[in-house]
Amino acid sequence: MKQQEKTKTADVSKPARILVVEDEPNMVAGLRDNFEFEGYEVLTARDGVEGLERALQDSPDLVVLDVMMPRMSGLEVCRQLRAKRASIPIIMLTARGQEVDKVVGLELGADDYVTKPFSIRELLARVKAILRRSAAVPKQQEQHSFGDVEVDLHRRRVLKSGKALDISSKEFELLQYFICHSGETLSRDRLLEEVWGYENYPTTRTVDTHLVRLRQKLEPDPEQPQYFLTVHGTGYRFVG
């Protein structure tokens, strides 16, 4: 499971702290080795109750959370952590075939999920992307508004005309990235790498699909967007 080629971690003044909540000792050891090899500080918890306590007490930069946990399920940990400490990113680990758990986990506020057995390179890419996005949000910029839309970047809530919108985890991450890079022209490849965590991806249509959804939910007239502009031949630019 050990990766031979080191990947760059997020540019931060001190190592990011990752809390691994997992009850399988071999999995914990493998994740610890790889995360520490990448320069991260690693905390661990053996069950859901301990995991929630450590997350609230130690405020890690990211939580890697197994769904099937003793004493408290990963889904319940995710739900409670989102209610009490909404800004901590969460990557959920699910067993193959647990499609319902994936959907429920994302609905509860998980930032991403990885299915076991997984490639450590894939997990590291997703960790790197999420930590980079988190670091990109200035501490003073917790709120952002444009038109009749209000965005709470740390509580991950979006209001339009005062009403809460149903925004998926990935839609919110894309919106957050646009806000943090307002005025910049962003290529599809850059969005795929920064928001989805992939340096190579077989198709770019997923960016277009998510952008269409954001326009439908946030633009006054999705057919004539004012905020999410298309830069033909290049990508998109947010001007809100």
Secondary structure, DSSP 8 states (H G I E B T S, - for coil): ---SS-------SS--EEEEE-S-HHHHHHHHHHHHHTT-EEEEESSHHHHHHHHHHH--SEEEEESS-SSS-HHHHHHHHHHH-TTS-EEEEEETT-HHHHHHHHHHT-SEEEEES--HHHHHHHHHHHHHHHHHS-TT--EEEETTEEEETTTTEEEETTEE----HHHHHHHHHHHHTTT-EEEHHHHIIIII--SS-S-SHHHHHHHHHHHHHH-SSTTS-SSEEEETTTEEEE--
